[in-house]
Amino acid sequence: MDNVFYSLQDFMLHTKTLTYILMGLGLPAMLGWWLFLTGRDEEIRKY
């Protein structure tokens, strides 16, 4: 990546953008992981 930051504002904007992207991807991933961990198989009914 050949990103050249000419000012502090460019750097801060870039890091904030990456942070929001990672948070946006991380939240659904954590929700899916939580549902995976807490999900249980239903018992087979034997009548």
C-alpha positions in Angstrom: 0.0 0.0 0.0 1.6 3.2 -1.1 -0.5 5.6 1.0 1.2 8.9 1.5 -0.2 11.1 4.2 0.5 14.7 3.6 -1.1 15.9 6.7 -2.3 14.7 10.1 -5.9 15.2 8.9 -5.3 12.7 6.0 -3.8 10.2 8.5 -6.7 10.6 11.0 -9.3 10.2 8.3 -7.7 7.1 7.0 -7.3 5.5 10.4 -10.9 6.4 11.4 -12.2 4.9 8.2 -10.3 1.6 8.8 -11.6 1.5 12.4 -15.2 1.9 11.3 -14.8 -0.8 8.6 -13.3 -3.2 11.1 -16.0 -2.5 13.7 -18.7 -3.0 11.0 -17.2 -6.4 10.1 -16.4 -7.4 13.7 -19.9 -6.8 15.1 -21.7 -9.3 12.8 -18.8 -11.8 13.3 -19.1 -11.6 17.0 -22.9 -12.0 16.9 -22.6 -15.0 14.6 -19.9 -16.5 17.0 -22.2 -15.9 20.0 -25.2 -17.6 18.3 -22.9 -20.5 17.4 -21.7 -20.9 20.9 -25.1 -20.6 22.6 -27.1 -22.6 20.0 -28.1 -26.1 21.1 -29.3 -29.1 19.3 -32.9 -30.1 20.2 -33.3 -33.4 21.8 -34.8 -36.2 19.7 -38.2 -37.1 21.0 -38.6 -40.8 21.6 -42.3 -41.7 22.0 
